Amino acid sequence: MRKSLQFILILVVIGSLFGCASGKKALKRGDYDKAVTQAINRLRSNEDSKNALATLKKGYRYAVEMHLNNIIKANSSNDPMKWEVIAGNYQQINYLSEEIMRCPGCRDVVPNPVQYSSQLNEAKQKAADVRYDMGVSALQYKKNRTKAIEAHQHFLVVRDYVPRYKDVEEKLQEAIYYATLRVVVEPIPAPTRMFNLKHEFFVNKINEYLHNQRINEYVRFYTPEEADAEKLDYVDHIIRMEFDRFTLGNVYSSKDTRDVSRDSVVIATRNGEDIYGTVKAKLTVQQKAITGSGLLDFKVLDNDLKKVITQEKFPSEYTWSIQWASYNGDERALSEEELKMVNTVEASIPNPQWMFEEFTAPIYDQVISKIRAYYRNY
């Protein structure tokens, strides 16, 4: 027991060593940021780690030099996006500095880590200027949805760099309006005249999902009532679904009687000894079942082109069944499954509405998967 405990403790120590690297390997690979970060994490738990101290001292100097060189190269570039590169490098230098300042064991090695706060703010401002101009330029073609999406993404970056920059919030609203694909999900016609089925629950469930789960930031789903309430001047797509058919098969019923038996059962006791034998029974098993089946026709129509752009038929089938039994003879001859059937009470065939709801359950999953896949990157 003691040896087992010692072995477990050894594994814990080894695991902690690997889980808290000193950064020495990362330093050799030239991954200076990672080397410094790992060294800082090690020194937070062990201020006397020689490897971590050495790594931090050398790695921090190399990391700062690398980022400053990146900034010099970017500054000499004609690329308008260079300010994002510059801001990113200043941000990383400042991050390392803040991490060192929060690590008492690191302060002796790097007592005065450099900070470039004003330079970072200036780079962010210039990066925001460039992105804002690109967004405004793209928004000139806002009726082109691709351009509107491009503009929206530029303005999002602007807001990340400089919150409350000029009128960026208004620009974001304008861009998202033109970038959004508007899709109306139409009601479904009654599936059949043979049964008085309530089917609204099916499309309501789909709409509930589409309203609560964001599939794509640039796609929004409406019911016809919502589209009218918002007075949409244009709808891009229409989702139209219709049950091609829903049928209930005839009730299947069967009855089967068979002999059952079990050996090595105690049937009597004589002079204090058990006597074993075979017990028998006659089992009658009855079954009835009914199947509902059909198809849902799913279409997406382009409202501008006035044509179907994708269509799929989703089949489904649901079978309800029940088995019950009775017997004559010795109950001990029955298996557990047979006893369960004996204790089952005959039930009535479900009504068509219940069968229809069970039939639609797998179709719902297929429809949601189709919509998600189709609109995820639209």
N, C-alpha and C positions, 0 to 999 in steps of 0.2 A: 504494500500500500504506500509506504514511504517512498519507494523507488518510483512508483507511478506518479506521485505528487511532484517529485523532483523533475521527472521527465516533462510534465505539463508546464512547470515553471520555466524550464529551459526553452520550450517552444514559445512561450509567451515573450521571453526576453528576445529570442531570435526574431519573432514577428515584429516586436516594437522597433528593433534596429532597422529592419527592412522598411517598416512603415514610416520611419522618421529619418530619411537619408540626410547626410551632411551636405550634399550638393557637389561632392568631389567629382563624381562621374559626369554630372551635367557640365561642370566646369571644363573637364577635359574635352568634352564634345563641342565646346564653344557655345553652349546654351546658357548664357550668362544670367539671364533673368530667372530661369528655373534654378540655377545653382544658388543664387542669392536667396531666393524664396525658401528653398529647402534648408539652407544654412540658418536662416532666421527662425524657421520652425523648430529646428533642432536646438538652437540656443535658448529658445523659450522654455524648453523642458530640461535642458542641461547646459548651463552657462559655461561649463568647463570643457566642453567638447573641442579638442584641439583641431580636429579636421574641419569642423564647422567654422571655427574662428578664422582659420587660414583661408578657407573657401570664401567666407564673407569679405575678408580684407581684399583679396585679389579679385574675386568675382564682381564685387560692387564697382571697383575702378573700371574694369573691363566693360561692364554693362553700361555705365554712364558714357564712356568713350564711344561705344557702339551706337547708342541712341543719338549722341551729339553728331557723330559722323553721318548718320541717316538724315538728320535735320539739315546739315550742310548740303548734302547731295540733293535733297528735295528742294531746298531754297534756290539752287542753281537751275532747277528744272523749269520748263515752260508749261508744264502740265497744270491746268487750273485747279485740279484736285489735290495739288501738293500740300495745301494747308491742312488737309485731313491727315496726311502722313506726318506732317510736322506736329500737329496736335496730339496724335497718337503716341509719338516718341516722347514728347514732353510729359504726357500723362503717365507713361510708364516710369519715367525717372522720378516723378513726384510720388507715384505709388510706392516705389521701393524706399524712398525717403521716409514716407509716413510709416511704413512697416518697421523700419529700423528704429524710428523714434518711439515706437510702442513696444520695443524689445529691450529691456534693461541690459541683458547680456550682450547686445549688439553695440551699445552706445560707446563702450570702451574702444572697440575696433574702428567704428565709424562715428566719431563724436559729432561731426557736422555734415550730415548728408545734404546734398544740394537740392534746392527747390527752385522751380521755374514757374511760379504761379502767374506772374504778369505776362510772361512769354506764352504760357498756355492759353490764357484768356484772349490774348491778341490773335493767336492762331485759330482759336475757336470762332472768334468774331469774323475773321477773314474767310474761314471755311463756310460759315453761315452765309456770308455775302455771296460767295460763289454759288452755293446751292440755291439760294433764294433767286438769283438771276436765272439759273437754269430752270427752276420751277416756273417762274413767270414766263419764260420763253416757251416752255412746253404747254403752258396753260392757254397760250394764244390759239392752240389747235385743240381746245378742250372737247369739241364734239367728236374728236377721234379718241375713243375710249383708251387706247394704248397710251396716248399722249397724256390723257388726264391721270392715268395711274402713275405714269412717270413723274408728273408734276406733284402728285400727292406724296410720293416717296421722297422727292427732293425736300418738300416742306416739312416732312417728318424729321429729316436729318437736321434741318435748320432749327427746329424746336428743341431737338436734343442738345445741340451745341449752345444755343442762346435762347432760353425760354423768354416768351413775350417779345420776340424779335419783330419789330415793325407790325405789319398786319398779318402775320403768319397764320393766326388762328382763322381769320376770315378766308385766307387763301386755301387753307386745308379744307374748310367746309365747301368751298366752291369746287375744288378739285375732286373731292370724294363724291359730290353730287353727280358730276359727269363721268366719274370712273366706275360708278356702281351699275352693275347689270341688274335690271329689274325683271323678276320672274314671277308670274302669277300662276298659282296652283288652282286649277278649276275644280269645281265640285264634280263628283262622280255620278253618272246616271244610275238609276236603280238597276241592280244586277239581273233581275228576272221578274217576269209578271206572274210566275207560278206561285211565288211565296211573297207574303207581305213582310219583306226584310227591311230592317233599319240598317242602312249602310253608311250614314254620315260619320259614324265613329271612326271609320277607317281613314278618310282624308283628314279629319280633325286631328287624329293622332299624328299623321305625317306633318301637318302644319305646326303642331305643337313642338315637334322635334326641330323643324327647320327654323322656328322662331327662337328656340332656346339654345341651339348649338350652332356656333359660327363655323360654317364650312369654308368660307372664303371672305376675307375682309371686303372684297369688291363685288360680292353677289348678295342680293337681298331678295327674300321671298315674301310674296304678298298673297292674301286671299283676295278675291274680286272686291269684297266689301272694303278691305283696307286700301286697295288701289283707288277706289272711288272716294273714300274719305280723305285721302291725301291729294286727290285731284291730280294724279299723275298725268303728265302730258304725253308720256310715251312708255310703253312696255316692250322690253326686248324679247323675252321668251314667254311661252305659255306651256305649262305642263298639263297634259290632258290624259286622263286615265279612264278606262272603261272595262268593266268585267265582260269579257267575250261571252262567258257563260258561267253559270253555277248550277250544278245538278246534284240531286240526291239520288243515289242508287236505291234499288229495292232492298228491303230488309232481308238480310240473310239469316236463316235460322237452321240449327242442326240439333240432333239428339242422338246420343250414343250411349249404349249400355254395355258394360263389360264386367268381367269377373276380375277381382283383385284379391291378392293373398299376401301373407307375410309369414315366413318361417321363424323358428326358434323363439316363439312367444310362450310365456308361461300360461298354460291352460288349466292347470290344477295343482294341488299340493297333497301329497300322501306321506304320512308318517314324517312330517316336517321337511320333506324334500320336494322341490319344484319339479313339475312335469312339463316338458316343452313340447310344442306341437305347432301346427299351421292353423292360422285363423283366416277366414274368408269373408268376403262381402260382395254384393252386386252393386256396382256404382253406375248411376245414370248421370251423364254430363250433358247439359244443354248450353247452347251458345246462340247469341244473336248479334248482328253487326249491321252497320250502315255506313256508307262512304259518301262524303261530299267532295266534289272535284270541280275544277274549272280553270280559267285563264284570266289574267289581267293584262290588258293591252296598255302599254306605257309609251307615251310620245312626248317629245319636246319639239315645239314649233317655233321657228324664227318668225317673229311678228312682222319684221320688215320684209323678209323674202317671201313670206306667206307659204312656207313649206316646212315639212318635217325634217329636222336635222339629226334626230336619233330616235329609234323605236326599238322596243323589246317587249316580248311576251313572257310573262312570269306565270308558270304553272304551279298549282298546289293541289294537295289531296289530304284529306283528313278522314281517318276511319275510327269510328267509335264502336267498341265491342264490349260484351260482358259474358262471363261464363259462371254458371252456378250448377250445383249438383245435389243429388239425394242418393241415399244408399239403403240397402237392406243387408243385415248381417252384423259382423263384428267390426266395430269402429276401428279397432287396432290394426285392421288390415289396410287402412288408408294411409297414404303418405301425407306429409305436411302440406304439400300443394293441394292434394285432394281434399283434405280437411278444410283448407281455406275456401275452396269452391263450395263445399257443403255449407259453410257458414256465410256464404254470400247470398244476398237476397236479390231476386230478379228485379231489374229496374226497367222503367219505361224508356223507349227510344227518345233521345233528345229532340227538342223542337228545332225546326229549320234555322231559326235565328241563332241558336247556340252553335249549331253545326257550321253556320256561315262565319261566325266570329272565330271559331277554331281554324277554319279553312284559311282565313285571311292572315293569321299570325305569321306564318313563314313568308307570305307575300310582302308584308310590311317590311321585314328585314331586307328582302331583295330590292324593294323600291328605294329604301334609305341608302343602301350600298351603291345603287346605281346613281342616285343623285349626288352622293358624296364624291364618287369617282369622277363623274362628269364635270362637276363644277369646282372641284378642289383647286385646280390651277387655271380656271377660266379667266 
